Amino acid sequence: MSASYLLTLTVVSIALLLFLIIVLRLQAFVALLLISMLVAIAGGVPLPEVAGVIQAGMGSTLGYIAIVIGLGTMIGEILQVSGGAQQIANTLTRKAGTQRAPWALMTLGLIVAIPVFFEVALILFIPLVYNLARRTGKSLLYYGIPLVAGIAVAHSFIPPTPGPVAVASLLGADLGWVILIGLLAGIPAAIIGGIVFGRFIGGRIHAPLPEFAQAHLASQEQTTRPQPGFALVLSIILVPLVMILLNTASKAWLEPEHPVVNIMAFIGHPFTALLTATLLAFYFLGTRLGFSRDEIQRVATRSMEPVGMIILLTGAGGVFGKVLISAGVGDALVETMTRSNLPVVLFAFLIATVVRVSQGSATVSMVTTAGLVAPLIQTGGYSEPVVACVVIAIACGATVLSHVNDSGFWLVKQYMGLTEKQTLASWTVLETILGLVGLSVVLVLSFLL
């Protein structure tokens, strides 16, 4: 089949996918599977082989992503239930003081949102914003924007959060490089968006303490259990990141046949790293703090309840990518990008941005874009650092221009007591700053690495 036909098929499939999700309100997992099946047929995959292609795409993706998300979610849940997340929050804000509180809140978001979902992190720490705003009389945005900037960056840029892990899996990226590039792009993005823009918008829009904030503060649970230490909690969060990064460093600095490389390939694999952190969390944040084995088991089981759809959605994204590869879209995309002279990083960002603006969900945007870009990566012969840059570029595109079709928009509006116009002027602009600053760093890195 011609390249023009395959590209037209790709564009039509995306448009139909968005129509099914946005207009017909079809569940995203079902929509992705349906479109994948139609694309396989239209792309010339023999009918008896269509089901096999779908099964292969789902299996190859979930064999990796389900384990990573499952273990990461358990760490996040025990971190929350044990009071470890609150300990980090209290320590950072106490050490920073009122003047440097925005920096502490941004750092808090960056650290804690690595194993905790965006919604959970925001609900968990918004009382800190309320307390600071009430004490100083400043706008909620002065403290709230740094917090959500840190959370948003960790959620979109830094594994083991589902988005970057899913994209890394679909593109075959080294997770150590993804973590490193995500940090290099995410930290300046969080500083410019959270601190600089937060100070600016906090001075332009005075968001007072909402009436429900008092009740929200009063409803915070008090626990009689001993609280874990700050250093202990921080260490457990950083353990898997350090193990994965050491694996990547060993491959970069040592010869492939060196025995340390083989050892680190096992120790620094995401499965081993996250399993180690999970066991440490169960013991130090569970057993040592007085949780019974049954209580720890209930916490671990409960943590898996909300992630089922994320795992299935990621698997469906893997199916879409596999179908595109089988239909030959990869070669067509290579030809198109070569003619356009666009860097692959910018190409991936633009696709992710279009999907993000169209349908709202960052996760759907990331897995859909990864499915489209995967054939391009597999046929392009790109280095591991550049592939990691593409992963973060997709995350940047899936971050910008959050508006009324994004659940995060309404969550921030509700908890900060903003109007729709104020949310557009604060949250939407913040998300765009995060994405554009992150893209700028990734573009530079892609040329240097």
C-alpha positions as CSV (number, residue, x, y, z in Angstrom):
1,M,0.0,0.0,0.0
2,S,1.2,3.6,-0.7
3,A,2.5,5.9,1.9
4,S,-0.2,8.4,1.3
5,Y,-2.9,5.8,1.8
6,L,-1.3,4.7,5.1
7,L,-1.0,8.2,6.4
8,T,-4.5,9.0,5.4
9,L,-5.6,5.9,7.2
10,T,-3.7,7.0,10.3
11,V,-5.3,10.5,10.3
12,V,-8.8,9.1,9.7
13,S,-8.3,6.6,12.5
14,I,-7.3,9.3,15.0
15,A,-10.2,11.5,14.0
16,L,-12.6,8.5,14.3
17,L,-11.0,7.6,17.7
18,L,-11.6,11.2,19.0
19,F,-15.1,11.2,17.6
20,L,-15.9,8.0,19.5
21,I,-14.5,9.2,22.8
22,I,-15.6,12.9,22.7
23,V,-18.9,12.9,20.8
24,L,-20.3,9.4,21.3
25,R,-18.7,9.1,24.8
26,L,-17.5,5.6,24.1
27,Q,-15.2,4.3,26.8
28,A,-11.6,4.9,25.7
29,F,-10.4,1.3,26.1
30,V,-13.2,0.0,23.9
31,A,-12.7,2.8,21.4
32,L,-9.0,2.0,21.0
33,L,-9.6,-1.7,20.5
34,L,-12.3,-1.0,17.9
35,I,-10.2,1.4,16.0
36,S,-7.2,-0.9,16.1
37,M,-9.3,-3.7,14.6
38,L,-10.6,-1.5,11.8
39,V,-7.1,-0.1,11.1
40,A,-5.7,-3.7,10.9
41,I,-8.4,-4.7,8.4
42,A,-8.1,-1.5,6.3
43,G,-4.3,-1.7,6.5
44,G,-4.2,-5.1,4.8
45,V,-3.6,-7.4,7.8
46,P,-5.2,-10.8,6.8
47,L,-8.5,-11.4,8.6
48,P,-7.3,-14.6,10.4
49,E,-4.3,-12.7,11.8
50,V,-6.1,-9.6,13.1
51,A,-6.9,-11.2,16.5
52,G,-3.3,-12.4,16.8
53,V,-1.9,-8.9,16.2
54,I,-4.2,-7.5,18.9
55,Q,-3.3,-10.2,21.3
56,A,0.4,-9.7,20.7
57,G,0.1,-5.9,21.1
58,M,-1.8,-6.3,24.4
59,G,0.5,-9.0,25.8
60,S,3.8,-7.3,25.0
61,T,2.7,-4.1,26.6
62,L,1.0,-5.4,29.7
63,G,3.8,-7.9,30.4
64,Y,5.9,-4.9,31.4
65,I,3.5,-2.0,32.3
66,A,1.1,-3.9,34.6
67,I,3.9,-4.9,36.9
68,V,5.5,-1.4,37.0
69,I,2.2,0.3,37.6
70,G,1.0,-2.3,40.2
71,L,4.2,-2.0,42.3
72,G,4.4,1.8,42.0
73,T,0.8,2.1,43.1
74,M,1.3,-0.1,46.2
75,I,4.3,2.1,47.2
76,G,2.1,5.2,46.8
77,E,-0.7,3.8,48.9
78,I,1.4,2.7,51.9
79,L,3.2,6.1,51.7
80,Q,-0.2,7.8,52.1
81,V,-1.7,5.5,54.7
82,S,1.4,5.4,56.9
83,G,1.6,9.2,57.1
84,G,4.9,9.2,55.2
85,A,3.7,11.6,52.6
86,Q,2.4,14.0,55.3
87,Q,5.8,13.7,57.1
88,I,7.6,14.9,54.0
89,A,5.1,17.8,53.6
90,N,5.5,18.9,57.3
91,T,9.3,18.7,57.2
92,L,9.7,20.6,54.0
93,T,7.3,23.4,54.9
94,R,8.7,23.7,58.4
95,K,12.3,23.9,57.2
96,A,11.5,26.3,54.4
97,G,9.4,28.8,56.4
98,T,6.7,31.1,55.0
99,Q,9.0,33.0,52.6
100,R,10.3,29.9,50.9
101,A,7.1,27.9,51.2
102,P,6.4,28.0,47.4
103,W,9.8,26.3,46.8
104,A,8.9,23.7,49.5
105,L,5.5,23.0,47.9
106,M,7.0,22.6,44.5
107,T,9.6,20.2,45.8
108,L,6.9,18.3,47.7
109,G,4.9,17.9,44.6
110,L,7.9,16.7,42.6
111,I,8.9,14.1,45.3
112,V,5.6,12.7,46.5
113,A,3.8,12.6,43.1
114,I,6.4,10.2,41.7
115,P,4.6,7.2,43.3
116,V,1.2,8.9,43.9
117,F,-1.4,9.8,41.3
118,F,-2.1,13.5,40.5
119,E,-5.5,13.5,42.1
120,V,-4.4,11.8,45.3
121,A,-1.4,14.1,45.7
122,L,-3.5,17.2,45.2
123,I,-6.2,16.1,47.7
124,L,-3.5,15.0,50.2
125,F,-1.6,18.3,50.2
126,I,-4.1,21.0,49.4
127,P,-4.7,21.6,53.2
128,L,-1.1,22.9,53.3
129,V,-2.0,25.5,50.7
130,Y,-5.1,26.4,52.7
131,N,-3.1,26.8,55.9
132,L,-0.5,29.0,54.3
133,A,-3.0,31.2,52.6
134,R,-5.0,31.7,55.8
135,R,-1.8,32.5,57.8
136,T,-0.4,35.0,55.3
137,G,-3.5,36.4,53.6
138,K,-2.0,35.7,50.2
139,S,-3.9,34.3,47.2
140,L,-4.3,30.5,47.1
141,L,-2.6,30.6,43.7
142,Y,0.6,31.9,45.3
143,Y,1.0,28.6,47.1
144,G,-1.3,26.3,45.0
145,I,0.4,26.9,41.6
146,P,3.9,25.7,42.9
147,L,2.3,22.6,44.4
148,V,0.3,21.6,41.3
149,A,3.4,22.4,39.1
150,G,5.5,19.9,41.0
151,I,2.7,17.3,41.0
152,A,2.0,17.8,37.3
153,V,5.7,17.5,36.3
154,A,6.2,14.3,38.4
155,H,3.0,12.9,37.1
156,S,3.9,13.4,33.4
157,F,7.7,13.4,33.2
158,I,9.1,11.1,35.8
159,P,8.6,7.3,36.0
160,P,7.2,5.2,37.6
161,T,4.0,7.3,37.1
162,P,1.8,5.5,34.5
163,G,2.1,8.0,31.6
164,P,5.9,8.1,31.0
165,V,6.2,4.4,31.9
166,A,3.5,3.5,29.3
167,V,5.2,5.6,26.6
168,A,8.6,4.2,27.4
169,S,7.3,0.7,27.1
170,L,5.6,1.4,23.8
171,L,8.7,3.1,22.4
172,G,11.2,0.6,23.9
173,A,13.0,3.4,25.8
174,D,15.5,2.8,28.6
175,L,13.7,3.8,31.8
176,G,16.9,5.1,33.3
177,W,17.4,7.6,30.5
178,V,13.7,8.5,30.7
179,I,14.1,9.3,34.4
180,L,17.2,11.4,33.8
181,I,15.7,13.3,30.8
182,G,12.5,13.8,32.7
183,L,14.3,15.3,35.7
184,L,16.4,17.6,33.5
185,A,13.4,18.8,31.6
186,G,10.9,18.8,34.6
187,I,12.9,20.7,37.2
188,P,13.4,23.9,35.2
189,A,9.8,23.6,34.0
190,A,8.5,23.3,37.5
191,I,10.6,26.3,38.6
192,I,9.5,28.6,35.8
193,G,5.9,27.5,35.9
194,G,5.5,26.9,39.6
195,I,7.7,29.6,41.2
196,V,8.0,32.4,38.6
197,F,4.5,32.1,37.1
198,G,3.0,31.2,40.5
199,R,4.3,34.5,42.0
200,F,3.0,36.4,39.0
201,I,-0.5,35.0,38.8
202,G,-0.8,35.0,42.6
203,G,-0.3,38.7,42.4
204,R,-2.8,39.2,39.6
205,I,-5.7,36.9,40.8
206,H,-6.6,37.0,44.5
207,A,-8.2,33.6,45.2
208,P,-9.5,33.7,48.8
209,L,-9.9,30.6,51.0
210,P,-13.0,28.8,49.9
211,E,-15.8,28.3,52.5
212,F,-15.4,24.5,52.2
213,A,-11.7,24.8,53.0
214,Q,-12.4,25.1,56.8
215,A,-14.4,21.9,56.7
216,H,-11.8,20.2,54.6
217,L,-9.1,21.1,57.1
218,A,-11.2,19.9,60.0
219,S,-11.9,16.6,58.2
220,Q,-8.2,15.6,58.0
221,E,-7.7,12.3,59.8
222,Q,-5.6,12.3,62.9
223,T,-3.6,9.1,63.6
224,T,-2.2,7.8,66.9
225,R,0.4,5.6,65.1
226,P,4.0,6.8,65.2
227,Q,5.0,8.8,62.1
228,P,7.9,7.6,59.9
229,G,11.0,9.8,59.7
230,F,11.6,12.2,56.8
231,A,14.9,10.6,55.7
232,L,13.4,7.1,55.7
233,V,10.4,8.1,53.6
234,L,12.5,10.0,51.1
235,S,14.9,7.0,50.9
236,I,12.1,4.6,50.0
237,I,10.9,6.9,47.3
238,L,14.3,7.4,45.8
239,V,15.5,3.7,46.0
240,P,13.9,2.5,42.7
241,L,15.0,5.7,40.9
242,V,18.6,5.3,42.0
243,M,18.7,1.6,41.2
244,I,17.3,2.2,37.7
245,L,19.7,5.1,37.1
246,L,22.7,3.0,38.2
247,N,21.8,0.4,35.7
248,T,21.8,3.0,32.9
249,A,25.1,4.5,34.1
250,S,26.8,1.1,34.2
251,K,25.8,0.4,30.6
252,A,27.1,3.8,29.6
253,W,30.4,3.8,31.5
254,L,31.5,0.1,31.4
255,E,32.1,-2.4,28.6
256,P,29.1,-4.6,27.8
257,E,30.9,-7.8,28.9
258,H,31.9,-6.4,32.3
259,P,30.3,-8.5,35.1
260,V,29.0,-5.4,36.9
261,V,26.8,-4.6,33.8
262,N,25.2,-8.0,34.1
263,I,24.6,-7.6,37.8
264,M,23.1,-4.1,37.4
265,A,20.9,-5.2,34.5
266,F,19.1,-7.4,37.1
267,I,19.3,-5.1,40.1
268,G,18.4,-2.0,38.2
269,H,15.6,-3.4,36.1
270,P,12.3,-1.6,37.0
271,F,10.8,-4.9,38.2
272,T,13.6,-5.5,40.7
273,A,13.9,-1.9,41.7
274,L,10.2,-1.4,42.4
275,L,9.8,-4.7,44.1
276,T,12.7,-3.8,46.4
277,A,11.1,-0.5,47.2
278,T,7.7,-2.1,47.8
279,L,9.1,-4.6,50.3
280,L,11.0,-1.8,52.1
281,A,7.8,0.2,52.2
282,F,5.7,-2.7,53.6
283,Y,8.3,-3.3,56.3
284,F,9.4,0.2,57.4
285,L,6.2,2.1,56.7
286,G,3.9,-0.8,57.7
287,T,5.2,-3.5,60.1
288,R,7.6,-1.2,61.9
289,L,4.8,1.4,62.5
290,G,2.4,-1.1,64.0
291,F,0.4,-2.3,60.9
292,S,-0.6,-5.9,61.0
293,R,0.0,-8.2,58.1
294,D,-3.7,-8.2,57.3
295,E,-3.8,-4.4,57.3
296,I,-0.8,-4.2,55.0
297,Q,-2.4,-6.8,52.7
298,R,-5.6,-4.7,52.6
299,V,-3.7,-1.5,51.8
300,A,-1.9,-3.3,49.0
301,T,-5.1,-4.8,47.6
302,R,-7.0,-1.5,47.8
303,S,-4.3,0.3,46.0
304,M,-4.9,-1.8,42.9
305,E,-8.6,-0.9,42.6
306,P,-8.3,2.4,40.7
307,V,-5.5,1.4,38.3
308,G,-7.3,-1.4,36.4
309,M,-8.5,1.0,33.7
310,I,-5.2,2.7,33.4
311,I,-3.5,-0.7,32.8
312,L,-6.1,-1.7,30.2
313,L,-5.9,1.7,28.5
314,T,-2.2,1.4,28.2
315,G,-2.5,-2.1,26.8
316,A,-5.0,-0.8,24.2
317,G,-2.4,1.8,23.2
318,G,0.1,-1.0,22.7
319,V,-2.5,-2.8,20.5
320,F,-2.8,0.4,18.4
321,G,0.9,0.6,18.0
322,K,1.3,-3.0,17.0
323,V,-1.5,-2.7,14.4
324,L,0.2,0.4,12.9
325,I,3.5,-1.5,12.7
326,S,1.8,-4.5,11.0
327,A,0.0,-2.2,8.5
328,G,3.3,-0.5,7.5
329,V,2.6,3.0,8.9
330,G,6.1,3.2,10.3
331,D,7.8,3.4,6.9
332,A,5.2,6.0,5.8
333,L,5.9,8.2,8.9
334,V,9.6,7.9,8.3
335,E,9.1,9.1,4.7
336,T,6.9,12.0,5.8
337,M,9.2,13.2,8.6
338,T,12.2,13.0,6.2
339,R,10.4,15.3,3.8
340,S,9.2,17.7,6.5
341,N,12.7,18.0,8.0
342,L,11.1,18.2,11.5
343,P,13.2,16.7,14.4
344,V,11.6,13.5,15.7
345,V,11.2,15.2,19.1
346,L,9.2,18.1,17.7
347,F,7.2,15.8,15.5
348,A,6.2,13.7,18.5
349,F,5.4,16.8,20.6
350,L,3.1,18.2,17.9
351,I,1.1,14.9,17.5
352,A,0.7,14.7,21.3
353,T,-0.5,18.3,21.5
354,V,-3.2,17.8,18.8
355,V,-4.5,14.7,20.6
356,R,-4.3,16.4,24.0
357,V,-6.3,19.5,23.0
358,S,-8.8,17.4,21.1
359,Q,-9.8,14.9,23.9
360,G,-8.4,16.2,27.2
361,S,-6.9,13.1,28.9
362,A,-3.1,13.2,29.2
363,T,-2.9,9.5,29.5
364,V,-5.0,8.8,26.4
365,S,-2.9,11.5,24.6
366,M,0.3,9.8,25.6
367,V,-0.6,6.3,24.7
368,T,-2.2,7.3,21.4
369,T,0.8,9.3,20.4
370,A,3.2,6.6,21.4
371,G,1.2,4.1,19.3
372,L,1.7,6.5,16.3
373,V,5.3,7.2,16.9
374,A,6.4,3.7,17.9
375,P,6.8,2.5,14.2
376,L,8.9,5.6,13.5
377,I,11.2,4.9,16.4
378,Q,11.6,1.3,15.6
379,T,12.6,2.0,12.0
380,G,14.7,5.2,12.7
381,G,17.7,3.7,14.5
382,Y,17.7,6.4,17.2
383,S,20.0,6.2,20.2
384,E,18.6,5.4,23.7
385,P,19.0,9.1,25.0
386,V,17.1,10.4,21.9
387,V,14.3,7.9,22.4
388,A,14.1,9.0,26.0
389,C,13.9,12.6,24.7
390,V,11.0,11.5,22.5
391,V,9.2,10.0,25.5
392,I,9.4,13.3,27.4
393,A,8.5,15.3,24.3
394,I,5.3,13.3,24.1
395,A,4.7,14.0,27.8
396,C,5.2,17.7,27.1
397,G,2.7,17.6,24.3
398,A,0.2,15.8,26.5
399,T,0.6,18.4,29.2
400,V,0.0,21.7,27.4
401,L,-3.3,23.5,27.0
402,S,-5.3,21.7,29.6
403,H,-8.9,23.0,29.4
404,V,-12.5,22.1,30.1
405,N,-12.3,18.6,28.6
406,D,-9.6,17.7,31.1
407,S,-10.5,16.3,34.6
408,G,-7.4,18.0,36.1
409,F,-8.9,21.4,35.0
410,W,-12.0,20.8,37.1
411,L,-10.1,19.3,40.0
412,V,-7.9,22.4,40.4
413,K,-10.9,24.7,39.9
414,Q,-12.8,23.0,42.6
415,Y,-10.1,22.7,45.3
416,M,-8.9,26.3,44.8
417,G,-12.3,27.8,44.5
418,L,-11.7,29.4,41.1
419,T,-14.0,30.4,38.3
420,E,-13.6,28.9,34.9
421,K,-11.9,32.1,33.6
422,Q,-9.5,32.1,36.6
423,T,-8.7,28.4,36.0
424,L,-7.9,29.1,32.4
425,A,-5.7,32.0,33.3
426,S,-3.8,30.0,36.0
427,W,-3.9,26.2,35.5
428,T,-4.1,26.2,31.7
429,V,-1.3,28.7,31.3
430,L,0.8,26.8,33.9
431,E,0.3,23.5,32.0
432,T,1.3,25.2,28.8
433,I,4.5,26.7,30.4
434,L,5.4,23.3,31.8
435,G,5.1,21.6,28.4
436,L,6.9,24.3,26.4
437,V,9.8,24.7,28.9
438,G,10.1,20.9,29.0
439,L,10.1,20.7,25.2
440,S,12.8,23.4,24.9
441,V,15.1,21.4,27.2
442,V,14.4,18.2,25.4
443,L,15.1,19.7,22.0
444,V,18.5,20.9,23.2
445,L,19.3,17.6,24.8
446,S,18.3,15.6,21.7
447,F,20.9,17.5,19.7
448,L,23.6,17.2,22.4
449,L,23.2,13.5,23.3
